[in-house]
Amino acid sequence: MHMRSRVIGGILAATLLTQLSACGTLFFPDRRGQIEGRIDPLVAGLNAIGILFYVIPGLIAFGIDFATGAIYLPAGQYSVAPEQLQDAIGADGQIDPAKLKAIILRETGQELPLDDPRLIQHSGNIEQLAAYGLRTEA
């Protein structure tokens, strides 16, 4: 009897944990950070199923998906291969913002405001570049 209650408790805990972490955030982590767009009917439906079985966790799942932006369909798929970004790295190992902006515009058709004073820039290191298959020429 003791083992049976532990198994039931474990299943219940796993079920609640999956509902609390939100469907869109789990299934589409690449969509996080979006602030608007069309709502994905798959994610909304899965969250609605969560409301049917567990009202509070289902509502929390909706809230998390809206807060993270994972419930929205992606507006377009924009990506640049890391090898193409190699041209933006100067001889001293620093990234040239003008070259980076030109590469992004050429590859995605999107013009990014890389010279905006509100842009937050993070410095990286050689290990991070190596993880993406990039290398410095310095």
Rosetta constraint file for C-alpha pairs under 8 A:
AtomPair CA 1 CA 5 HARMONIC 6.43 0.50
AtomPair CA 2 CA 6 HARMONIC 6.44 0.50
AtomPair CA 3 CA 7 HARMONIC 6.31 0.50
AtomPair CA 4 CA 8 HARMONIC 6.25 0.50
AtomPair CA 5 CA 9 HARMONIC 5.94 0.50
AtomPair CA 6 CA 10 HARMONIC 6.02 0.50
AtomPair CA 7 CA 11 HARMONIC 6.19 0.50
AtomPair CA 8 CA 12 HARMONIC 6.12 0.50
AtomPair CA 9 CA 13 HARMONIC 6.04 0.50
AtomPair CA 10 CA 14 HARMONIC 6.11 0.50
AtomPair CA 11 CA 15 HARMONIC 6.10 0.50
AtomPair CA 12 CA 16 HARMONIC 6.16 0.50
AtomPair CA 13 CA 17 HARMONIC 6.01 0.50
AtomPair CA 14 CA 18 HARMONIC 6.26 0.50
AtomPair CA 15 CA 19 HARMONIC 6.38 0.50
AtomPair CA 16 CA 20 HARMONIC 6.03 0.50
AtomPair CA 16 CA 57 HARMONIC 6.96 0.50
AtomPair CA 17 CA 21 HARMONIC 6.26 0.50
AtomPair CA 18 CA 22 HARMONIC 6.76 0.50
AtomPair CA 18 CA 23 HARMONIC 7.65 0.50
AtomPair CA 19 CA 23 HARMONIC 7.14 0.50
AtomPair CA 19 CA 50 HARMONIC 6.46 0.50
AtomPair CA 19 CA 57 HARMONIC 5.58 0.50
AtomPair CA 19 CA 58 HARMONIC 6.25 0.50
AtomPair CA 19 CA 60 HARMONIC 7.96 0.50
AtomPair CA 19 CA 61 HARMONIC 6.16 0.50
AtomPair CA 20 CA 57 HARMONIC 5.30 0.50
AtomPair CA 20 CA 58 HARMONIC 7.32 0.50
AtomPair CA 20 CA 60 HARMONIC 6.20 0.50
AtomPair CA 20 CA 61 HARMONIC 5.62 0.50
AtomPair CA 21 CA 25 HARMONIC 7.01 0.50
AtomPair CA 21 CA 26 HARMONIC 7.02 0.50
AtomPair CA 21 CA 61 HARMONIC 6.33 0.50
AtomPair CA 21 CA 64 HARMONIC 7.46 0.50
AtomPair CA 22 CA 26 HARMONIC 6.41 0.50
AtomPair CA 22 CA 47 HARMONIC 7.15 0.50
AtomPair CA 22 CA 58 HARMONIC 7.92 0.50
AtomPair CA 22 CA 60 HARMONIC 7.42 0.50
AtomPair CA 22 CA 61 HARMONIC 4.05 0.50
AtomPair CA 22 CA 62 HARMONIC 6.83 0.50
AtomPair CA 22 CA 64 HARMONIC 6.16 0.50
AtomPair CA 22 CA 65 HARMONIC 6.16 0.50
AtomPair CA 23 CA 27 HARMONIC 6.01 0.50
AtomPair CA 23 CA 43 HARMONIC 6.17 0.50
AtomPair CA 23 CA 46 HARMONIC 6.51 0.50
AtomPair CA 23 CA 47 HARMONIC 6.37 0.50
AtomPair CA 23 CA 61 HARMONIC 6.81 0.50
AtomPair CA 23 CA 65 HARMONIC 7.46 0.50
AtomPair CA 24 CA 28 HARMONIC 5.38 0.50
AtomPair CA 24 CA 29 HARMONIC 7.24 0.50
AtomPair CA 24 CA 43 HARMONIC 5.39 0.50
AtomPair CA 24 CA 65 HARMONIC 5.85 0.50
AtomPair CA 24 CA 70 HARMONIC 5.04 0.50
AtomPair CA 24 CA 71 HARMONIC 5.54 0.50
AtomPair CA 25 CA 29 HARMONIC 5.19 0.50
AtomPair CA 25 CA 31 HARMONIC 7.85 0.50
AtomPair CA 25 CA 32 HARMONIC 7.00 0.50
AtomPair CA 25 CA 64 HARMONIC 7.67 0.50
AtomPair CA 25 CA 65 HARMONIC 6.14 0.50
AtomPair CA 25 CA 68 HARMONIC 7.39 0.50
AtomPair CA 25 CA 70 HARMONIC 5.46 0.50
AtomPair CA 25 CA 71 HARMONIC 7.84 0.50
AtomPair CA 28 CA 32 HARMONIC 7.61 0.50
AtomPair CA 28 CA 70 HARMONIC 6.45 0.50
AtomPair CA 29 CA 70 HARMONIC 6.88 0.50
AtomPair CA 30 CA 70 HARMONIC 7.84 0.50
AtomPair CA 31 CA 69 HARMONIC 6.49 0.50
AtomPair CA 31 CA 70 HARMONIC 4.84 0.50
AtomPair CA 31 CA 71 HARMONIC 7.81 0.50
AtomPair CA 31 CA 72 HARMONIC 7.33 0.50
AtomPair CA 31 CA 73 HARMONIC 7.68 0.50
AtomPair CA 31 CA 74 HARMONIC 6.68 0.50
AtomPair CA 32 CA 68 HARMONIC 5.15 0.50
AtomPair CA 32 CA 69 HARMONIC 5.05 0.50
AtomPair CA 32 CA 70 HARMONIC 4.78 0.50
AtomPair CA 33 CA 68 HARMONIC 5.66 0.50
AtomPair CA 33 CA 69 HARMONIC 5.38 0.50
AtomPair CA 33 CA 70 HARMONIC 7.34 0.50
AtomPair CA 34 CA 68 HARMONIC 7.12 0.50
AtomPair CA 34 CA 69 HARMONIC 4.57 0.50
AtomPair CA 34 CA 70 HARMONIC 7.01 0.50
AtomPair CA 34 CA 72 HARMONIC 7.10 0.50
AtomPair CA 34 CA 74 HARMONIC 7.99 0.50
AtomPair CA 35 CA 69 HARMONIC 5.67 0.50
AtomPair CA 36 CA 69 HARMONIC 7.23 0.50
AtomPair CA 36 CA 72 HARMONIC 6.68 0.50
AtomPair CA 37 CA 72 HARMONIC 5.43 0.50
AtomPair CA 37 CA 73 HARMONIC 6.32 0.50
AtomPair CA 37 CA 74 HARMONIC 7.30 0.50
AtomPair CA 37 CA 75 HARMONIC 6.81 0.50
AtomPair CA 38 CA 72 HARMONIC 5.43 0.50
AtomPair CA 38 CA 73 HARMONIC 5.54 0.50
AtomPair CA 39 CA 44 HARMONIC 7.26 0.50
AtomPair CA 39 CA 71 HARMONIC 5.75 0.50
AtomPair CA 39 CA 72 HARMONIC 4.45 0.50
AtomPair CA 39 CA 73 HARMONIC 5.82 0.50
AtomPair CA 40 CA 44 HARMONIC 6.23 0.50
AtomPair CA 40 CA 71 HARMONIC 5.74 0.50
AtomPair CA 40 CA 72 HARMONIC 5.40 0.50
AtomPair CA 40 CA 73 HARMONIC 5.13 0.50
AtomPair CA 41 CA 45 HARMONIC 5.79 0.50
AtomPair CA 42 CA 46 HARMONIC 6.19 0.50
AtomPair CA 43 CA 47 HARMONIC 6.15 0.50
AtomPair CA 43 CA 71 HARMONIC 5.93 0.50
AtomPair CA 44 CA 48 HARMONIC 6.06 0.50
AtomPair CA 44 CA 62 HARMONIC 7.56 0.50
AtomPair CA 44 CA 71 HARMONIC 6.86 0.50
AtomPair CA 45 CA 49 HARMONIC 6.21 0.50
AtomPair CA 46 CA 50 HARMONIC 6.39 0.50
AtomPair CA 47 CA 51 HARMONIC 6.45 0.50
AtomPair CA 47 CA 58 HARMONIC 5.74 0.50
AtomPair CA 47 CA 59 HARMONIC 7.71 0.50
AtomPair CA 47 CA 61 HARMONIC 6.15 0.50
AtomPair CA 47 CA 62 HARMONIC 6.02 0.50
AtomPair CA 48 CA 52 HARMONIC 6.41 0.50
AtomPair CA 48 CA 58 HARMONIC 6.70 0.50
AtomPair CA 49 CA 53 HARMONIC 6.53 0.50
AtomPair CA 49 CA 58 HARMONIC 7.53 0.50
AtomPair CA 50 CA 54 HARMONIC 5.65 0.50
AtomPair CA 50 CA 55 HARMONIC 6.96 0.50
AtomPair CA 50 CA 57 HARMONIC 6.97 0.50
AtomPair CA 50 CA 58 HARMONIC 4.39 0.50
AtomPair CA 50 CA 59 HARMONIC 7.95 0.50
AtomPair CA 50 CA 61 HARMONIC 7.83 0.50
AtomPair CA 51 CA 55 HARMONIC 4.30 0.50
AtomPair CA 51 CA 56 HARMONIC 7.06 0.50
AtomPair CA 51 CA 57 HARMONIC 7.02 0.50
AtomPair CA 51 CA 58 HARMONIC 4.07 0.50
AtomPair CA 51 CA 59 HARMONIC 6.28 0.50
AtomPair CA 52 CA 58 HARMONIC 7.64 0.50
AtomPair CA 53 CA 58 HARMONIC 7.88 0.50
AtomPair CA 54 CA 58 HARMONIC 5.82 0.50
AtomPair CA 55 CA 59 HARMONIC 6.23 0.50
AtomPair CA 56 CA 60 HARMONIC 6.20 0.50
AtomPair CA 57 CA 61 HARMONIC 6.06 0.50
AtomPair CA 58 CA 62 HARMONIC 6.38 0.50
AtomPair CA 59 CA 63 HARMONIC 6.20 0.50
AtomPair CA 60 CA 64 HARMONIC 6.08 0.50
AtomPair CA 61 CA 65 HARMONIC 6.12 0.50
AtomPair CA 62 CA 66 HARMONIC 6.14 0.50
AtomPair CA 63 CA 67 HARMONIC 5.97 0.50
AtomPair CA 64 CA 68 HARMONIC 5.98 0.50
AtomPair CA 65 CA 69 HARMONIC 5.71 0.50
AtomPair CA 65 CA 70 HARMONIC 5.06 0.50
AtomPair CA 65 CA 71 HARMONIC 5.13 0.50
AtomPair CA 66 CA 70 HARMONIC 6.66 0.50
AtomPair CA 66 CA 71 HARMONIC 5.92 0.50
AtomPair CA 66 CA 72 HARMONIC 7.92 0.50
AtomPair CA 78 CA 108 HARMONIC 5.73 0.50
AtomPair CA 79 CA 107 HARMONIC 7.81 0.50
AtomPair CA 79 CA 108 HARMONIC 6.90 0.50
AtomPair CA 80 CA 84 HARMONIC 6.88 0.50
AtomPair CA 80 CA 85 HARMONIC 7.46 0.50
AtomPair CA 80 CA 104 HARMONIC 7.16 0.50
AtomPair CA 80 CA 107 HARMONIC 6.47 0.50
AtomPair CA 80 CA 108 HARMONIC 7.43 0.50
AtomPair CA 81 CA 85 HARMONIC 7.00 0.50
AtomPair CA 82 CA 86 HARMONIC 6.92 0.50
AtomPair CA 82 CA 132 HARMONIC 6.30 0.50
AtomPair CA 82 CA 133 HARMONIC 6.76 0.50
AtomPair CA 82 CA 134 HARMONIC 6.71 0.50
AtomPair CA 83 CA 133 HARMONIC 7.22 0.50
AtomPair CA 83 CA 134 HARMONIC 6.73 0.50
AtomPair CA 84 CA 103 HARMONIC 7.59 0.50
AtomPair CA 85 CA 89 HARMONIC 7.32 0.50
AtomPair CA 85 CA 100 HARMONIC 7.05 0.50
AtomPair CA 85 CA 103 HARMONIC 7.17 0.50
AtomPair CA 86 CA 134 HARMONIC 6.40 0.50
AtomPair CA 86 CA 135 HARMONIC 7.58 0.50
AtomPair CA 87 CA 99 HARMONIC 7.32 0.50
AtomPair CA 87 CA 100 HARMONIC 7.96 0.50
AtomPair CA 88 CA 95 HARMONIC 5.61 0.50
AtomPair CA 88 CA 96 HARMONIC 5.44 0.50
AtomPair CA 88 CA 97 HARMONIC 7.42 0.50
AtomPair CA 88 CA 99 HARMONIC 5.08 0.50
AtomPair CA 88 CA 100 HARMONIC 5.12 0.50
AtomPair CA 88 CA 103 HARMONIC 7.76 0.50
AtomPair CA 89 CA 93 HARMONIC 5.76 0.50
AtomPair CA 89 CA 94 HARMONIC 5.64 0.50
AtomPair CA 89 CA 95 HARMONIC 4.52 0.50
AtomPair CA 89 CA 96 HARMONIC 6.17 0.50
AtomPair CA 89 CA 136 HARMONIC 6.85 0.50
AtomPair CA 89 CA 137 HARMONIC 7.77 0.50
AtomPair CA 90 CA 94 HARMONIC 5.38 0.50
AtomPair CA 90 CA 95 HARMONIC 5.98 0.50
AtomPair CA 90 CA 96 HARMONIC 6.42 0.50
AtomPair CA 90 CA 136 HARMONIC 7.85 0.50
AtomPair CA 90 CA 137 HARMONIC 7.22 0.50
AtomPair CA 91 CA 136 HARMONIC 7.42 0.50
AtomPair CA 91 CA 137 HARMONIC 5.24 0.50
AtomPair CA 91 CA 138 HARMONIC 5.40 0.50
AtomPair CA 92 CA 136 HARMONIC 7.70 0.50
AtomPair CA 92 CA 137 HARMONIC 6.77 0.50
AtomPair CA 92 CA 138 HARMONIC 4.85 0.50
AtomPair CA 93 CA 136 HARMONIC 5.00 0.50
AtomPair CA 93 CA 137 HARMONIC 6.02 0.50
AtomPair CA 93 CA 138 HARMONIC 5.37 0.50
AtomPair CA 95 CA 100 HARMONIC 7.43 0.50
AtomPair CA 96 CA 100 HARMONIC 6.21 0.50
AtomPair CA 97 CA 101 HARMONIC 5.98 0.50
AtomPair CA 97 CA 114 HARMONIC 6.65 0.50
AtomPair CA 97 CA 115 HARMONIC 7.78 0.50
AtomPair CA 98 CA 102 HARMONIC 6.24 0.50
AtomPair CA 99 CA 103 HARMONIC 6.18 0.50
AtomPair CA 100 CA 104 HARMONIC 6.22 0.50
AtomPair CA 101 CA 105 HARMONIC 6.12 0.50
AtomPair CA 101 CA 111 HARMONIC 7.04 0.50
AtomPair CA 101 CA 112 HARMONIC 6.57 0.50
AtomPair CA 101 CA 114 HARMONIC 6.82 0.50
AtomPair CA 102 CA 106 HARMONIC 6.04 0.50
AtomPair CA 103 CA 107 HARMONIC 6.05 0.50
AtomPair CA 104 CA 108 HARMONIC 5.70 0.50
AtomPair CA 104 CA 109 HARMONIC 7.09 0.50
AtomPair CA 104 CA 110 HARMONIC 6.69 0.50
AtomPair CA 104 CA 111 HARMONIC 7.12 0.50
AtomPair CA 104 CA 112 HARMONIC 7.73 0.50
AtomPair CA 105 CA 109 HARMONIC 4.67 0.50
AtomPair CA 105 CA 110 HARMONIC 5.07 0.50
AtomPair CA 105 CA 111 HARMONIC 5.27 0.50
AtomPair CA 105 CA 112 HARMONIC 7.66 0.50
AtomPair CA 114 CA 119 HARMONIC 6.93 0.50
AtomPair CA 115 CA 119 HARMONIC 7.43 0.50
AtomPair CA 124 CA 128 HARMONIC 6.36 0.50
AtomPair CA 124 CA 129 HARMONIC 7.58 0.50
AtomPair CA 125 CA 129 HARMONIC 6.63 0.50
AtomPair CA 126 CA 130 HARMONIC 6.13 0.50
AtomPair CA 126 CA 135 HARMONIC 7.29 0.50
AtomPair CA 126 CA 136 HARMONIC 7.51 0.50
AtomPair CA 127 CA 131 HARMONIC 6.26 0.50
AtomPair CA 128 CA 132 HARMONIC 6.88 0.50
AtomPair CA 129 CA 133 HARMONIC 6.43 0.50
AtomPair CA 129 CA 134 HARMONIC 4.98 0.50
AtomPair CA 129 CA 135 HARMONIC 6.12 0.50
AtomPair CA 129 CA 136 HARMONIC 7.98 0.50
AtomPair CA 130 CA 134 HARMONIC 5.23 0.50
AtomPair CA 130 CA 135 HARMONIC 6.06 0.50
